[in-house]
């Protein structure tokens, strides 16, 4: 399974916030740190806030903070929320137009593989992903 850019950026935002916790970090600063579009990152931040992973505050001293401790944010939950239920293959979604679907022997194996992917990520928290906090902070010029 491949993560899309939206999900990749969401994980980068969360890792940055975990390293900088408890500080509030502006979206513009996170975008600059990672060399990403501020507009695109704002959309990511909005989705993270809707999913309850970050708290967002507007205004002059606004920015993002983690909505809960990093050890209470499973990476699998983040990926599920950001993927917005996009299926791994078309036949898992509403499009059932695949010609071989009625006789396909891959569907169950792909479903199992997808679940194994998420199960593995569910065992990793944001705190686990940011254990090398000092090294990450140095890379982020924190």
Backbone as a chain_set.jsonl record, in Angstrom:
{"seq": "XXXXXXXXXXXXXXXXXXXXXXXXXXXXXXXXXXXXXXXXXXXXXXXXXXXXXXXXXXXXXXXXXXXXXXXXXXXXXXXXXXXXXXXXXXXXXXXXXXXXXXXXXXXXXXXXXXXXXXXXXXXXXXXXXXXXXXXXXXXXXX", "coords": {"N": [[0.845, -1.179, 0.0], [0.509, 2.201, -0.763], [1.245, 5.387, 0.528], [-0.452, 8.428, 0.004], [0.411, 11.82, -0.968], [-0.972, 13.614, 0.631], [-1.48, 12.207, 3.018], [1.142, 11.632, 3.769], [2.08, 14.244, 4.231], [0.426, 14.908, 6.368], [1.385, 13.222, 8.372], [3.953, 14.288, 8.624], [3.326, 16.845, 9.6], [2.197, 16.188, 12.103], [4.392, 14.92, 13.331], [6.185, 17.045, 13.462], [4.781, 18.742, 15.194], [4.773, 17.131, 17.47], [7.482, 17.058, 18.105], [7.905, 19.719, 18.662], [6.186, 20.161, 20.762], [5.21, 21.574, 23.846], [4.593, 23.731, 22.246], [2.832, 26.07, 20.133], [2.559, 25.893, 16.678], [2.769, 27.69, 13.715], [1.061, 27.026, 10.64], [2.278, 27.994, 8.375], [4.96, 28.023, 9.104], [5.5, 25.305, 9.445], [5.109, 24.451, 6.835], [7.21, 25.822, 5.56], [9.426, 24.633, 6.851], [9.373, 22.057, 5.8], [9.426, 22.478, 3.122], [7.031, 22.727, 1.658], [3.876, 23.446, 0.031], [2.078, 26.087, 1.403], [-0.651, 26.476, 1.151], [-1.6, 23.906, 0.435], [-0.801, 22.518, 2.711], [-2.382, 23.73, 4.606], [-4.878, 22.666, 4.023], [-4.404, 20.039, 4.729], [-3.966, 20.401, 7.475], [-6.496, 21.267, 8.25], [-8.017, 18.941, 7.838], [-6.734, 17.255, 9.687], [-7.459, 18.566, 12.041], [-10.261, 18.302, 11.958], [-10.407, 15.555, 12.284], [-9.603, 15.328, 14.857], [-6.95, 15.24, 15.703], [-5.269, 17.439, 15.863], [-5.265, 20.692, 17.385], [-6.418, 23.793, 16.386], [-5.643, 27.187, 16.22], [-6.628, 30.377, 15.381], [-5.388, 33.583, 14.234], [-3.069, 36.185, 15.315], [-1.228, 34.994, 17.09], [-1.654, 32.41, 16.485], [-1.868, 28.941, 15.432], [-0.909, 25.476, 15.253], [-1.384, 22.754, 17.516], [-0.832, 19.611, 19.133], [-3.755, 17.721, 19.676], [-4.037, 15.838, 21.558], [-1.963, 13.838, 23.753], [1.101, 12.625, 22.273], [1.565, 9.903, 22.601], [-0.914, 8.875, 22.518], [-1.832, 8.86, 20.0], [-2.355, 6.843, 17.496], [-0.557, 5.823, 14.649], [-1.798, 4.369, 12.642], [-4.498, 5.151, 12.908], [-4.328, 7.79, 12.097], [-3.526, 7.516, 9.41], [-5.746, 6.129, 8.378], [-7.728, 8.105, 8.721], [-6.786, 10.158, 7.058], [-6.646, 8.99, 4.548], [-9.205, 8.934, 3.818], [-11.016, 6.857, 3.392], [-10.297, 5.801, 0.945], [-10.142, 3.224, -1.357], [-7.864, 0.412, -1.647], [-7.84, -0.996, -4.009], [-10.007, -0.694, -6.872], [-12.283, -2.371, -6.665], [-12.869, -2.522, -3.974], [-14.156, -0.262, -3.382], [-16.906, 1.87, -4.4], [-16.962, 1.422, -7.14], [-17.64, -1.148, -9.113], [-16.903, -2.185, -11.526], [-15.012, -3.875, -12.565], [-14.091, -6.341, -14.777], [-13.304, -8.97, -14.143], [-14.106, -9.384, -11.556], [-16.195, -11.149, -10.47], [-14.901, -13.662, -10.446], [-12.45, -13.309, -9.316], [-9.503, -14.118, -7.625], [-7.874, -12.6, -6.05], [-9.005, -10.662, -4.454], [-9.704, -11.253, -1.688], [-7.149, -11.732, -0.63], [-5.935, -9.244, -1.039], [-7.544, -7.667, 0.595], [-6.884, -8.77, 3.085], [-4.165, -8.079, 3.147], [-4.331, -5.295, 3.188], [-5.563, -4.915, 5.667], [-3.578, -5.958, 7.344], [-1.557, -4.108, 6.917], [-2.678, -1.756, 8.114], [-3.003, -2.758, 10.712], [-0.361, -3.1, 11.519], [0.497, -0.419, 11.533], [-1.184, 0.522, 13.509], [0.03, -0.297, 15.807], [2.024, 1.479, 16.257], [2.718, 4.538, 17.73], [2.467, 8.142, 17.592], [4.306, 9.107, 19.395], [6.169, 7.008, 19.427], [7.148, 7.277, 16.847], [8.53, 9.609, 17.029], [10.613, 9.299, 18.779], [13.35, 9.823, 18.553], [13.705, 12.517, 19.294], [15.505, 14.732, 19.738], [17.26, 14.524, 17.542], [15.42, 14.827, 15.469], [14.501, 17.403, 16.05], [16.829, 18.869, 15.575], [17.071, 18.493, 12.84], [14.864, 19.835, 12.01], [15.509, 22.347, 12.68], [14.758, 23.251, 15.204]], "CA": [[0.0, 0.0, 0.0], [1.301, 3.416, -0.881], [0.633, 6.567, 1.099], [-0.489, 9.58, -0.884], [1.105, 12.994, -0.43], [-1.811, 14.205, 1.669], [-1.228, 11.445, 4.236], [2.55, 11.871, 4.094], [2.178, 15.576, 4.813], [-0.243, 14.862, 7.666], [2.324, 12.607, 9.31], [5.02, 15.27, 8.867], [2.77, 17.886, 10.477], [2.079, 15.634, 13.457], [5.728, 14.705, 13.889], [6.721, 18.371, 13.785], [4.105, 19.211, 16.404], [5.233, 16.309, 18.599], [8.837, 17.512, 18.451], [7.81, 21.088, 19.19], [5.216, 20.217, 21.875], [3.802, 21.968, 23.747], [4.486, 24.994, 21.515], [1.914, 26.214, 19.005], [3.39, 26.112, 15.488], [1.979, 28.138, 12.57], [1.078, 26.189, 9.445], [3.267, 28.568, 7.449], [6.278, 27.595, 9.556], [5.631, 23.872, 9.123], [5.264, 24.38, 5.377], [8.572, 26.258, 5.236], [10.367, 23.624, 7.343], [9.347, 20.869, 4.946], [9.448, 22.873, 1.715], [5.733, 22.36, 1.092], [2.935, 24.523, -0.238], [1.305, 26.472, 2.582], [-2.061, 26.26, 0.816], [-1.875, 22.475, 0.531], [-0.631, 22.117, 4.103], [-3.559, 24.223, 5.332], [-5.935, 21.67, 3.809], [-4.019, 18.899, 5.563], [-4.199, 20.803, 8.861], [-7.949, 21.283, 8.442], [-8.449, 17.543, 7.963], [-6.214, 16.771, 10.973], [-8.286, 19.165, 13.093], [-11.572, 17.635, 11.89], [-10.251, 14.189, 12.787], [-9.312, 15.405, 16.282], [-5.534, 15.02, 16.006], [-4.655, 18.724, 16.193], [-6.097, 21.843, 17.736], [-6.007, 24.919, 15.555], [-6.031, 28.495, 16.735], [-6.402, 31.435, 14.399], [-4.961, 34.875, 14.757], [-1.665, 36.58, 15.328], [-0.439, 34.0, 17.822], [-2.293, 31.137, 16.204], [-1.073, 27.834, 14.942], [-1.375, 24.135, 15.55], [-0.819, 21.966, 18.6], [-1.447, 18.291, 19.206], [-5.002, 17.75, 20.438], [-3.857, 14.888, 22.663], [-0.552, 13.436, 23.827], [1.615, 11.851, 21.133], [1.458, 8.464, 22.852], [-2.321, 8.51, 22.344], [-2.179, 9.033, 18.585], [-1.842, 5.733, 16.687], [-0.29, 6.183, 13.251], [-2.84, 3.73, 11.828], [-5.701, 5.989, 12.946], [-4.051, 8.973, 11.272], [-3.543, 7.11, 7.997], [-7.146, 5.854, 8.022], [-8.456, 9.378, 8.638], [-6.312, 10.957, 5.93], [-6.943, 8.291, 3.287], [-10.619, 9.201, 3.57], [-11.654, 5.629, 2.926], [-9.93, 5.457, -0.426], [-9.823, 1.796, -1.42], [-6.581, 0.012, -2.22], [-8.19, -1.317, -5.398], [-11.341, -0.203, -7.198], [-13.387, -3.26, -6.271], [-13.181, -2.325, -2.557], [-14.96, 0.951, -3.322], [-18.213, 1.791, -5.066], [-16.808, 1.024, -8.542], [-17.598, -2.611, -9.241], [-16.921, -2.421, -12.968], [-13.936, -4.777, -12.987], [-14.612, -7.461, -15.557], [-13.004, -10.274, -13.543], [-14.511, -9.373, -10.15], [-16.918, -12.343, -9.997], [-14.051, -14.85, -10.323], [-11.118, -12.875, -8.893], [-8.945, -14.763, -6.445], [-6.998, -11.668, -5.348], [-9.752, -9.724, -3.61], [-9.546, -11.583, -0.272], [-5.742, -11.543, -0.267], [-5.689, -7.802, -0.969], [-8.224, -7.179, 1.803], [-6.046, -9.187, 4.214], [-2.936, -7.279, 3.118], [-4.687, -3.948, 3.625], [-5.788, -4.952, 7.112], [-2.268, -6.168, 7.979], [-0.886, -2.809, 6.822], [-3.217, -0.896, 9.158], [-2.721, -3.374, 12.016], [1.025, -2.769, 11.839], [0.552, 1.008, 11.869], [-1.906, 0.723, 14.767], [0.939, -0.603, 16.919], [2.996, 2.572, 16.344], [2.122, 5.831, 18.082], [3.244, 9.326, 17.214], [5.436, 9.161, 20.331], [7.16, 6.052, 18.927], [7.726, 7.816, 15.61], [9.349, 10.789, 17.34], [11.524, 8.975, 19.9], [14.625, 10.512, 18.315], [13.249, 13.906, 19.334], [16.623, 15.695, 19.566], [17.728, 14.461, 16.156], [14.382, 15.427, 14.639], [14.518, 18.845, 16.306], [17.991, 19.44, 14.864], [16.742, 18.487, 11.41], [13.822, 20.844, 11.803], [16.019, 23.621, 13.208], [13.902, 23.664, 16.321]], "C": [[0.887, 1.236, 0.0], [0.541, 4.584, -0.257], [0.64, 7.693, 0.075], [0.205, 10.761, -0.209], [0.334, 13.616, 0.729], [-1.533, 13.531, 3.015], [0.212, 11.634, 4.703], [2.702, 13.22, 4.787], [1.523, 15.621, 6.191], [0.691, 14.272, 8.727], [3.481, 13.551, 9.62], [4.558, 16.377, 9.8], [2.735, 17.382, 11.912], [3.445, 15.408, 14.105], [6.37, 16.03, 14.282], [6.094, 18.895, 15.074], [4.546, 18.426, 17.636], [6.615, 16.746, 19.063], [8.79, 18.88, 19.117], [6.879, 21.225, 20.396], [5.891, 20.752, 23.128], [3.577, 23.261, 22.948], [3.435, 24.92, 20.405], [2.773, 26.585, 17.795], [2.492, 26.535, 14.327], [2.134, 27.186, 11.377], [2.137, 26.686, 8.461], [4.683, 28.128, 7.82], [6.518, 26.116, 9.236], [5.85, 23.702, 7.626], [6.686, 24.755, 4.975], [9.61, 25.223, 5.671], [10.492, 22.436, 6.394], [9.374, 21.199, 3.447], [8.166, 22.515, 0.985], [4.879, 23.598, 0.86], [2.11, 24.817, 1.01], [-0.185, 26.229, 2.354], [-2.434, 24.793, 0.981], [-1.788, 22.017, 1.991], [-1.796, 22.608, 4.961], [-4.725, 23.251, 5.202], [-5.667, 20.423, 4.657], [-4.334, 19.203, 7.025], [-5.69, 20.812, 9.186], [-8.478, 19.867, 8.646], [-7.963, 16.943, 9.291], [-7.04, 17.314, 12.139], [-9.664, 18.507, 13.119], [-11.523, 16.234, 12.49], [-9.868, 14.159, 14.27], [-7.857, 15.153, 16.663], [-4.811, 16.307, 16.393], [-5.713, 19.722, 16.629], [-5.533, 23.016, 16.955], [-6.528, 26.212, 16.158], [-5.667, 29.544, 15.696], [-5.86, 32.686, 15.07], [-3.466, 35.037, 14.789], [-0.763, 35.561, 16.015], [-1.01, 32.602, 17.625], [-1.32, 30.084, 15.716], [-1.696, 26.519, 15.356], [-0.668, 23.565, 16.767], [-1.463, 20.586, 18.519], [-2.693, 18.382, 20.085], [-4.968, 16.776, 21.611], [-2.401, 14.459, 22.684], [-0.15, 12.504, 22.676], [1.497, 10.346, 21.35], [0.021, 7.958, 22.754], [-2.794, 8.712, 20.909], [-1.567, 7.883, 17.788], [-1.679, 6.161, 15.221], [-1.357, 5.575, 12.337], [-4.109, 4.557, 11.778], [-5.529, 7.229, 12.08], [-4.155, 8.607, 9.788], [-4.978, 6.818, 7.549], [-7.919, 7.153, 7.81], [-8.051, 10.184, 7.405], [-6.628, 10.3, 4.588], [-8.407, 8.468, 2.899], [-11.309, 8.028, 2.89], [-11.398, 5.315, 1.457], [-9.527, 3.993, -0.471], [-8.456, 1.533, -2.045], [-6.767, -0.32, -3.699], [-9.645, -0.927, -5.626], [-12.47, -1.068, -6.65], [-13.709, -3.183, -4.777], [-14.074, -1.104, -2.379], [-16.272, 0.763, -4.049], [-18.131, 1.323, -6.527], [-16.623, -0.483, -8.631], [-17.564, -3.014, -10.713], [-15.837, -3.38, -13.459], [-14.529, -6.038, -13.609], [-14.413, -8.811, -14.858], [-13.452, -10.391, -12.088], [-15.237, -10.65, -9.708], [-16.037, -13.58, -9.776], [-12.653, -14.527, -9.786], [-10.684, -13.56, -7.595], [-8.028, -13.86, -5.638], [-7.719, -10.817, -4.308], [-9.556, -10.007, -2.121], [-8.108, -11.359, 0.201], [-5.41, -10.058, -0.141], [-6.364, -7.189, 0.256], [-7.411, -7.538, 3.045], [-4.771, -8.35, 4.297], [-3.207, -5.861, 3.601], [-4.884, -3.926, 5.14], [-4.476, -5.146, 7.865], [-1.465, -4.864, 7.996], [-1.358, -1.899, 7.962], [-2.937, -1.453, 10.55], [-1.286, -3.071, 12.455], [1.139, -1.312, 12.264], [-0.178, 1.319, 13.169], [-1.017, 0.466, 15.98], [1.976, 0.499, 17.138], [2.256, 3.865, 16.688], [3.008, 6.957, 17.56], [4.453, 9.471, 18.134], [6.541, 8.204, 19.895], [7.903, 6.632, 17.722], [8.649, 8.998, 15.859], [10.266, 10.547, 18.535], [12.876, 9.664, 19.759], [14.353, 12.02, 18.264], [14.369, 14.923, 19.1], [17.111, 15.704, 18.13], [16.696, 15.09, 15.214], [14.367, 16.946, 14.806], [15.67, 19.52, 15.581], [17.713, 19.508, 13.375], [15.697, 19.525, 11.053], [14.243, 22.228, 12.295], [15.191, 24.146, 14.348], [14.733, 24.213, 17.456]], "O": [[1.9, 1.287, 0.697], [-0.658, 4.749, -0.485], [1.625, 7.886, -0.638], [0.542, 10.704, 0.974], [0.931, 14.087, 1.697], [-1.369, 14.207, 4.03], [0.467, 11.779, 5.899], [3.375, 13.324, 5.812], [2.019, 16.304, 7.088], [0.768, 14.777, 9.847], [3.942, 13.608, 10.761], [5.302, 16.802, 10.684], [3.189, 18.066, 12.829], [3.625, 15.678, 15.292], [7.024, 16.122, 15.321], [6.789, 19.426, 15.94], [4.677, 18.992, 18.721], [6.89, 16.799, 20.262], [9.561, 19.155, 20.037], [6.796, 22.301, 20.988], [7.034, 20.401, 23.42], [2.481, 23.82, 22.977], [3.186, 23.863, 19.825], [3.612, 27.482, 17.875], [1.551, 25.819, 13.986], [3.204, 26.622, 11.148], [2.806, 25.892, 7.799], [5.509, 27.887, 6.94], [7.607, 25.732, 8.809], [6.682, 22.9, 7.202], [7.296, 24.083, 4.144], [10.567, 24.962, 4.942], [11.576, 21.883, 6.21], [9.348, 20.298, 2.609], [8.196, 22.057, -0.158], [5.135, 24.661, 1.426], [1.518, 23.914, 1.602], [-0.897, 25.82, 3.271], [-3.454, 24.469, 1.59], [-2.609, 21.221, 2.447], [-2.155, 21.958, 5.943], [-5.473, 23.039, 6.157], [-6.586, 19.834, 5.226], [-4.899, 18.368, 7.731], [-6.094, 20.41, 10.277], [-9.298, 19.629, 9.533], [-8.702, 16.204, 9.943], [-7.289, 16.602, 13.111], [-10.177, 18.188, 14.192], [-12.478, 15.785, 13.124], [-9.815, 13.088, 14.874], [-7.563, 14.881, 17.827], [-3.851, 16.273, 17.162], [-6.889, 19.606, 16.285], [-4.318, 23.203, 16.877], [-7.69, 26.316, 16.551], [-4.541, 29.587, 15.2], [-5.873, 32.823, 16.293], [-2.705, 34.169, 14.36], [0.349, 35.304, 15.554], [-0.869, 31.729, 18.481], [-0.117, 30.317, 15.606], [-2.858, 26.459, 15.756], [0.501, 23.859, 17.017], [-2.517, 20.421, 17.906], [-2.679, 19.048, 21.12], [-5.771, 16.878, 22.539], [-1.676, 14.699, 21.719], [-0.953, 11.712, 22.183], [1.345, 9.593, 20.388], [-0.233, 6.761, 22.89], [-3.993, 8.733, 20.634], [-0.388, 7.935, 17.44], [-2.568, 6.786, 14.644], [-1.77, 6.204, 11.363], [-4.737, 4.662, 10.724], [-6.466, 7.667, 11.412], [-4.799, 9.312, 9.011], [-5.378, 7.218, 6.456], [-8.671, 7.287, 6.845], [-8.897, 10.824, 6.78], [-6.854, 10.995, 3.597], [-8.792, 8.178, 1.766], [-12.079, 8.194, 1.944], [-12.199, 4.64, 0.809], [-8.664, 3.563, 0.294], [-7.959, 2.317, -2.854], [-5.937, 0.042, -4.534], [-10.425, -0.842, -4.677], [-13.499, -0.549, -6.22], [-14.727, -3.726, -4.348], [-14.685, -0.935, -1.323], [-16.704, -0.365, -4.288], [-19.132, 0.876, -7.086], [-15.575, -1.017, -8.267], [-18.118, -4.043, -11.101], [-15.761, -3.663, -14.654], [-15.373, -6.704, -13.009], [-15.26, -9.697, -14.972], [-13.195, -11.413, -11.451], [-14.912, -11.187, -8.648], [-16.4, -14.456, -8.992], [-11.771, -15.386, -9.803], [-11.415, -13.571, -6.604], [-7.458, -14.3, -4.64], [-7.09, -10.309, -3.379], [-9.267, -9.084, -1.36], [-7.881, -10.855, 1.301], [-4.681, -9.66, 0.768], [-5.809, -6.287, 0.884], [-7.262, -6.718, 3.951], [-4.348, -7.96, 5.385], [-2.404, -5.29, 4.339], [-4.417, -3.008, 5.814], [-4.285, -4.552, 8.926], [-0.779, -4.559, 8.972], [-0.539, -1.337, 8.689], [-2.661, -0.688, 11.474], [-1.036, -2.816, 13.633], [1.808, -1.004, 13.251], [0.171, 2.277, 13.859], [-1.296, 0.969, 17.069], [2.728, 0.45, 18.111], [1.291, 4.237, 16.021], [4.146, 6.737, 17.144], [5.513, 9.914, 17.693], [7.722, 8.544, 19.98], [9.12, 6.495, 17.597], [9.458, 9.351, 15.0], [10.651, 11.491, 19.224], [13.48, 10.046, 20.762], [14.727, 12.7, 17.308], [14.19, 15.875, 18.34], [17.351, 16.768, 17.56], [17.057, 15.801, 14.276], [14.237, 17.685, 13.829], [15.513, 20.612, 15.034], [18.084, 20.48, 12.718], [15.656, 20.026, 9.93], [13.44, 23.16, 12.322], [14.947, 25.349, 14.45], [14.186, 24.611, 18.485]]}, "num_chains": 1, "name": "protein.A"}
